[in-house]
Amino acid sequence: MTYQHFKHEGWLYLLAFAIAFTLRFAQLGDMPLSDAEAAPALQALRISQSAATELAPHPFYILATSILFLLFGGGTNTLARIIPALIGSLLVLTPLLFDNRIKPRPSLLLAFFIALDPGLVAISRQAASPILAIVFTVLTVGFINKNRFTWAAVTAAFALLSGPSLWLGLLGIGIAYSIYQLAHTVIKKTVDHSEESDVPTTNLSASLFTPSNGLTLVFTFLLAGTLFFIVPGGLGAAFSSIPAFVNSWFDLSATTSSMVLISLLVYQPFALLLALIALIRGWVKGLRRIIFLSIWLLVALLLVIFLPARQIADLAWVLIPLNALASLELVRHLKVFPEERREVAGVTFLTVFIWLFAWLGMAGINWFPTDSSEFRLRIGILIGAVFLLVLSLLLVAAGWSIRVARIGGVWGMAVGLGLLGLSGLFGASGMRGVIFPELWWQPELPLQADLLRETVSQVSEMGTGNDDTASVVIVGINSPALEWALRENPVQMVNTLDPTSAPDMVITSFELNPTLVSAYRGQDFNWRQTPAWQATTPDAWFRWVTLREMPQTGEVIILWARSDLFLDN
């Protein structure tokens, strides 16, 4: 089935893409690279310099980024993140590939949900993130849906080169599709065919893996996976993504299941609310598309929760069906008849007013002890505000109409919860800086990478006449981010310092070193910082939700510079 498109649809998609592109590229290089980002970025840099290196299981990112480093003569934070940002922006356009299964208006809403989703924006601004696997997988399914099997073979090859996250996504889709097929035999007699089109049930792989398309997939995989046969190790890196994913079921992570659930509540409150409404409506009415998306959503969420090595970034696979469900539900509340506009506007204003009142009251709770009467009073006001909102909507439904109460309430929550989501977006993207921690950030974020880089450059300039010629030895610190920050200087990583050597600068952990004290001058720097998510009390979580304040643990390092490099020596 093909639905009729509406006027200005193309321009609105262009607007969604422009928003997505801006949010993913604005201040892209401001945040320092974490260890998880710096490791593959360093590998890309070495490839661009024709140096030998072992590749992590992210060959598409590493090889594509190495081309950028080669073209621009070196690596920067921005260049290291361009590929994920660009590919992540393209995800906004993927709903166009499903216009025969999703009506144009919810499809367009889905594009805007994707453009503004804090989680999808955050991982699109991180090097070697799951966004590559997500986009190429969605493109592959979309091209298959449009019978563009050659393009599907190309994007499938790119997906296979995108890292271990691909297998988590495919596992979730496979389990969800299998459960749906079993459930389909039960619900098929109650399906509302006037609203739903079938979820594809044909054997799409048979069409994709014809001899010609199979050759296209293999040829693309070989070319892209070896950078046109220049880096044959890329193929080994691609295949190593499978054992890396298997190992994730045996390794332990500092990310808890409660952090995953809190992330959904804080960063996607409006989409989550709409998705829950759509889920209930879909199962009650037997709407196939919603049933499949809800199964996919729950399976993907459970996989993240039960994955021992879970990361918040794995939650990105949940955001695709979540936003799809939200767009299918929101479209039902957009059409307002002329005679309803005043009433709907009034209900919207009332909902926003009560929501803002409740939020300000909730934020004020942070300033009172939990055992104080003021704290209990604030909690009572918060509960009262929620009760008042529900009562107001019920009175509107009884006095005017259920439709006016429903549409006005949804629009009011769209403004209130939408503002909360936008706040999370700017935080998760890093555009507010590194002071206020966010769940979507990579762990152990280096705080003073730029200051350390500037100090090394200044000392090198004073001692050698050039800001990037002084040698630096990093002793006993396993931090790719530190090596990345000093990439312009000759850097050597060692476990112990050779007492017969005298490098220009030495970086050690925060401890007194008599050998260095006698011949070097030291300066300490705050390095990796990690919020204490696991040891956090409910009060601290509440304070983080409202004020983004969280206790943090830090690591201090010392930069030692040889005394004879200074002018006063």
N, C-alpha and C positions, 0 to 999 in steps of 0.2 A: 504494500500500500504506500502511495506517495501523497503526502499532504500538500495543500496549496500554500505557498509562501505569501507573506504579506509585504506591504510597501515599506521601503527603507530598511528591510531586514539586513541587507548587505552592509549598509552604513553602520547599523547598530553592532554587527559583528566586528566591524573595523574599530568601533569605539571600544568594545570589550577587549580587543587585542591591544589597542593603544594603552588602555589602563593596565593590562597585564604586563606589557612590555615596560612601561614606566616604573611600576612597582618592583619589578624584578631587576631593573638596571640602575635605579636611583641609588647613589652612594654605594655601589656594589663592592668597591674595594676598601671601604672604610674599616670594616671589622677585620681584625687579624685572622689569619688562617689557623684553625685548630690543628691538633696533631693528625686527626683523621683526614682532614683536607690536605694538609701539607705533604703527607707521605706520597700520594699519587701525583700531586703537583710537582714535587721534586723529581719523580720519575719522568714526568713529561719534560721537565727542564733538561734533564740529562740526555734524553733522546734528542732533543733539539740541539744539544751540544755534541752529538755523536759519541756520547760516553756510554759505556756498558752499564746496564742496570737490570735488576729483576723487577718484573711488573706485578702489581697487585691485580686482583680479579676485577678490574674496571678498564679493560683495554680500550673501549670506545672513547671514554673520557680522556684517558692518558694520551692516546695517539692523536686524537683531534686537538687536544690542548697543546701538544708538542708542535703542531703545525703553526698555531698562533704564536707560541714562543719563538719559533724560528723566524717567522715573518716580521716580528717586532723586535728581534734581537735580544730577547730576555724575558723573564717572567715578572709579573706584578700580581697583586691580589686580584685586581679587576680581570686581567687576562685569564687567571686561574679559574675564574667563575663564569666566564662568558658563555661557554658551551652549555652548562646547566640552565643559565638564565634564558638563553635563546631557545633551547628545546622546550623549557618549561612554559615559555610564552605561547608556543604553538599548541599546547594542550587546549587553549581556549577555542581553537577553531575545530577541534575534533567532533563536537556535536553535529557539525554539518554532514559528517559521514554517516549519521544515523537518522537522516531526515525521513526515511521511509518507515521508521519505527517509533520515533518521537515527534510529536507535533511541533511545528516551527516555534511557537511561543515558549513552551517549556524548554525547548532546545536552546533558545536564545538566553533564557534565564539561567540555564545551566552554564553557559559561557561566562556570564557575569559572576555566578557563584565561584567558578574556577578562578577567574581573574582576581577575585577579592579574598579567596580563602587564605587565612594566615599560614596554615601548614604547607599548602602547595607553594605559596610565595616564599616561605622560609627555605624549603629544600631546593627551590629553584635558584637560590642565592648561595648554595653550598657546593663545594667541589666534590665530584664523585658521589653524588647523592642518588637516592632511588628515583628521582624524577625522570632520568633517562629511561629506565626500565618501564616506568609507568606510561610515559608518552609513546614510546615505540610499541608497547603492547596494545595500547588503545588504538593507535594508528593501524596496526596490523589487523585487528578485529574490524575496524571501520572500513579499511580497504577491501577486506573479504566481504563485508556486508554490501559494498557497492560493486562487487565483482571485478575489482581492480587487483587481480591476483599477482601481477608482476610487481606492483608497488608493495603489496602485502609481503611478498618474498623479500624485498629489500629491507623493509622495516622490521621484519622478523629476524633477519640477520643482524641488524643493529641491536635489537632487543637481546639477542644471545650474547652480545658483546658488552652489555650494560651493567653486569655485576650480579652478585648473589641475590639482590632484592627481587630479581625477575622470578626466581623459583618460589619465593614466598607468595608473590602475586598470582602466579599460575596455579599454585596449590590451592589458594583460596577460590579462584574462579572455577577450577575443576571440581572441587568439593561442592561448591554452591550449585553448579550446573547439574551435578549428579543428584543432589537432594531435590532440586526443582523438578527434574524428570520424574522422580518418584512421587513427589507431591502433585504433579500435573495430572496423573491418572485419577487422583482423588477429587481435584477441584475443577476438572475440565467441563463438567456439566453445569457449573454455576458461574462460568465466566461471563462478564458483561462485554459482549463483542462490540458494542457501540462505542466503547471508549478505548479498548485495548487491542493492540496488534500482537501477533504471536511473537514470543521469544524464539530466536532461530533454533531449530531442532535438527537441521540437516547436518550431514557430516562435512563440515567446511574444510577439514584437513585434506579430504580427498580431492577437492578442487584446488587447494593451494599447492599440494605436492604432486602436481603433474610433472612429467620429465622436464619440460621447459622451465616451469617455475621452480622446480627443485634445483636445476642448474643455476638459475638466477640467485637463489638463496645461498647456495654453496659458493658461487663466484663472488658474491658480495661479501660473504663472511670471510673468505680468504683475503680479498683485497683490503677491506676495512680492518680486518683483524691483524694484518701484517704491515699496514701502512704501505700498500703497494709493494709488498715483499721486502721492504726495507727492515722491518722489525719482526722477524718470525716468532719471537717470544710472545707476541700478542695472542697467538692461538693457544699457547699453554696457559696464559692468564685467563682466557675465556673459559677453557675447560675447568680451571681451578675454582671457578665460581660455584660449581656443584659441591665439591667437598667443603668449601667455605660455608655454604648454606647448611649442609649436614652438620657441620661442627657447631653451628649456632644453636642446635638443639641439645648440646652438651655443655656449652659454656654458660657462665652466669653473668648477668648484667646488673648494673646498679640501678637501672630503671625498673621500678616496681609496677605492678598491675594497677595500683591506685593512681599512679602518675598518669597512666594512659587514659583512664576514665576522667580524671580531673582535666586533662588536656582537652578532651572533647567538650566538656562543660564550659570551659573558660574561653576557648578559641573559636568554637563553632556552636554557640548557644542557639542562634536563630535557625541555622540549618538543622540542628539536632531536634529542635522543637517541631519544625515542619516535617522532618523525616518520621518522627514518631507518630504524628497525626496521619501521614500518608500510609505508614505501615499498618495502623489499625484499620483505616478505611479500605486498604487494598485486600487485607485478609478477610474482612467482613463481606466485601462485595465480590471476592474472588477475581481480582484484577491481576492478570498474569504478569504484566511488566513490573508492577509494584511488588508482587510476591517474589519474583526472581531477584530484584534489586535488594529487597529486605533480607532474603536468604544470604545473598552475597555480602551484604553489610555485616550481618551477625557472624558469618563464618570468618570473614577477614578480621573482625574485631577479636573473636575468640583465639584466632591464630596468634595475633600479636600478644594477647594477654598470657597465653600459655607458652609462648616462645621463651625459653630460658635466657637467651642473649638478646632479648627485645631492646629496641631503641624507639624513641618517640618518632623518629623518621619513618619507621615501619608502619605507623598509623596512616601514612599517606595513601596506602591501598584502601583503607576504609573510607577515605574522603571522597572517592569517586562515586560509589553507590550512595553515600550520604547526601552529597550535593545533587545527584540525579533525583533522588526521592524528594528533596527539598524543592527543587524546581517544578516537579510534577504537582506538588501540593500548592505552591505559591501561585501558580497560574490560575488556580480556581478562585483566588481572592482578588484578582486584579480588575475584573470588569465591574464598574460601578455605573448604575443607571443615573441619568441626570437628576431625577427626583430624589435620589438617595445621597447626593454629594454632601449636602450640609450635615445630615445626620452622621454620615460616615466620618466626615472631618471632625465633628464634635467628639465622637467616640475615640477617634485616633488621638486627638489632643488630650482627652481625659486619660487614656491609657499611658501616653508618654509622660504626662504630669505625675501620675501615681508611680510609674516606674522610676522616674528621676528622684522623686521623694524617697522611695524605698532604697535606691542606691546610695544617696547621700547619707541616709540613716545608717545603712550597713557599713559604709566607709568610716563613719564616726565611731563605730563600736571599737575600733582599734585603739582608741585613746583611753579606754576604761579597763580596769582589771576585771577578770572574768567573774570574780566573787563579789563585785560591787553592785549596788542597787541601780546605778546608772547603766551598767551593762545589761542587766535584766530588763530595764525599761526600754533600751534600744532594741533588744530582741523582740519585746512585745510590740513595739512600733513597727518593726519589720514584718512580723506576722500579721499585724493589723492591716498594713498596706496591701499585702497580698490578698487578704480576705476582702478588703474594700474593692480591689480591682475585680475579683471574681463576682462579688455582689453587684457591682456597677454594670458589668456585662450582662448579668442575668436580668437586671431591671430593664436594660435597654432592649434585650430580647423580648421581654414581656410587654414593654410599652410600645416599642416600634416594630421591630421584626428580628427574628433570629439572624437573618442575612446581614442586616446592618451591624448587629453586635459582632458577628463573626468576622466580617470584612474590616470593620473599624478596629477590632481587637488585634487582628493579624497585622494591619498596617502600623498600629501603635507599637506592637512588639518588634516589628521590623525596624522601626526607628530606635527603640530602646536597646534591644539586643544587637541590632546592627552597629550601633555606636560602640558597644562593648567589643564586638568582633573586630571593628576597625582599629580600636586601641590595641588589641592583641596583634593585629596585622603589623602595625608599625613597630611594636616591640619585637615580635618574632623575626621580622626582617632585619633587625639590627639598626634601623634608622634612628632609634633613640639612643644609640650608644651602648656601651658594655656595662654601664653602672647598674641597670635594672635587669636582673637575670630572667630568662625565658626558658620554658620547657623545650622549645623547638631548637634551641642552640645545641651545638655539639659540646660534649663535656670537656672539661679542662681547657677552657678558653684562655689563651695568653693575654694578660692585661696590658703589659708595657712593651709590646713587641716593637712599636714604632720608636719609642724612647730609647730602647736598647740599640736599635739599628742606627739611630741618629748619633748616639754616644760613640759607638764603634767607628762610625764614619769620621767624627770629629777627632778622635784620638789617632786614627790612621792618617788623617790629613796633617796633624801636627807632627807626627813621628816620621812619616815616610814621604810626605808631600802629595799623597794621593789617598782619596777617601776609601778606596776599596782594594788596597794592596797589602795591608797588614794582615798577618796570619792569625787565625783564631783556633784554639784547641778547646773542645767541649769535653769535660771530664766527668764521666759517670752519670750523665743526664740523657735519658732516652726520650728525646723530644724532637720529632720531625719539624714541628712548628718553629723551634729554635734554630734549626739548621736552615729552614726556609727564610726566616727573618734576616739571617746573615749570609744569604746565598751569593751576594756580590763579592764577598771576601773569600780567600782560601780557608776552608773550614775542615777540620779534622775531628772525628769523633773517636774518643779513646775511653777505656775503662779506668786506667790509671795514668798519671802524668809521668813521663820519662824524666827523671831528675837531671839528666845530662842535657836536656833540650831547654831552649829559652824562647818559646814562641812570643810573638808580640803581645797577644792577649790570651787569657785563659778564662773559661767560664766554669764555675763549680757550683755545687749546691751550697746552701747557707751554713757554712761551718768554717772555723778558723783553721787556716793552713799555714803553719810556720814557714814552710819552704817558700810560699808565694809572698808572705808578708814582708820578708826581708828584701825582695827585689821588685815587688809589684805594688801598685796602688789599687784598692778595691772599691767598688760601688755596688750596692745591692739593688735589685729590681724585683718587683712583684711579677711572678711569671704565671703559671697555670692556676686558674681560679675555678672552683667547682661549688655550686650551691649545695647546701646540705639537705637535699630533697628527702633522703631516706630517714634522717633523724629528726624530721620536722614534726612539731606538734600541730594539732588542729588550729590553735591560735595563730601559729606562724603561717600556716597555709592560708588562713583567712586574711592575714595581713598581706601576703603576697598577692592574692587575688585582687584586693582593693588598691594596694599601694605599690605592688611589685618589689617589696622588700623581703629579703630572705637571708638567713645566716649563711656565710660562705666559708669554705676552707681554702687556703691559698698556699702557694709554694714560692719561696724566695730563693733567688739565685744571686751569685756575685760575679761581676765582671772584673777581672784582674787585668790591669794594663801595666806593661813593663815601665819602670820608673824613667828610663832614659828616653821614652817617647814624648815626655812632657817638656815644654819650653823652659820651665824654671829649674830643670835638673842640671 
